[in-house]
Amino acid sequence: MHPVLLHLGPLTVRWYGLMMGLALLLSVPITAHFAGRFGIERTLIVDTLAVPFLAVLLAGARAGYVLSHPQEFVGNPLGAVLPPYAGLASHGSIAAGLLYLAWWCPRHRVPIWRLLDAMAPAVLVAIILVRWGNVMNGELFGDPTSLPWGVAVPGVPGGPRHPLPLYEIAGTALILLWTLRMAGRRPFDGFLFWSALVASSTLRFLLDLLRSQDRTVAFLTWGQMAAAVLIVWGAWFLWRGLRGATRAAADLGAARGR
């Protein structure tokens, strides 16, 4: 593993930056494709939403990292806003993205949950790509392990460690396959998004059980705390949506039987 992919003269291409850029680049056509399938004009995604939304996601991801790692900025508070921006948090991007969409969607008469369903596959693809960047950076690895697939991380003592980014890539790929399969069978708007969010957050919570060095005084990592909130929040939305869909189907069946 090595963080640098190649050197092009004075330009250094790093794996993490390349994967982040690729994730942002692919998110637009993927979201536009599924938006069209779900009855949203693709031009709205490409021409109006894409650029400001991606900027908000990056800002939120950076803010989330700064808030969850305050110890890194005690002696250098300007490091939170000045380059090279080493450190992003997915939960911060989710919160910022939802707030922005809550403002943008009513102004363009787009159902927010339907748009989030269209974004779900792109979010999962982004997780897979960014986690590969983590692998090449030699970061986010878990506790020491004697399992045959343990990875020796350069500069980290304690022997081979659980390759948590690789675990997350595999788990997220399965979630993505399920999401694509269910894209044409959504029982209600928001089903794909909240299902993917709950599944991804559950995966993150379980993987962080193998990251004991990051646990706080509450015996949970910051990532687990955020994941737990998203799991409860998402489960509530799914329960409410499924109950509403079931009730609507029952009412339709009763009306047809009259």
C-alpha angles and dihedrals in degrees: 000000000000129000094221118076098184146327121242103189106289091351119095116200111205124198095231094050091046092050092047091049092047091049091053092045094051094043093073100056092038092052092043090052095053092039088059090050091052096049101263120129109254092213089065090059097045101037104031113019110032105073101042092040094053089049090052091049092053093046091048092048090052093046090049091053093048092050093048095044104040092149090070092062103042094104096030112036092166088062087078092068105022126080144299088049096202104183134045130183122211093209091059091053091049093053093046092045093052092049092050093048090049086060099038103044099060090050091056097035093241119145103243096213092049090051091049089053088055090050096049097086091047091051091052092048089051092053091053093049096045093048089056086056088054090052092054091046090055092235141127092034117152139230123317114281139185092208114123093245094055113130126222107225115210112247094009116109125213101070129261116358138202108275094227095173089056090048089052092048090054094045093046091049089058091049089050092052090051091048092052090049092052096044092097095043105053110153091201141355111282095028096114095044098048093042091052091045094051092046093047093046091049089051091050092048092052095045092051088062083077093053101076095157091067097052118123131213087282089061089244131099119242087249091056092050092052091043091052091054091050092047092053093042093047094044089054092051091048092049092049093045095047091047090051092047091049092049092048091050091050092049091049091050091049092049092051091049093058 
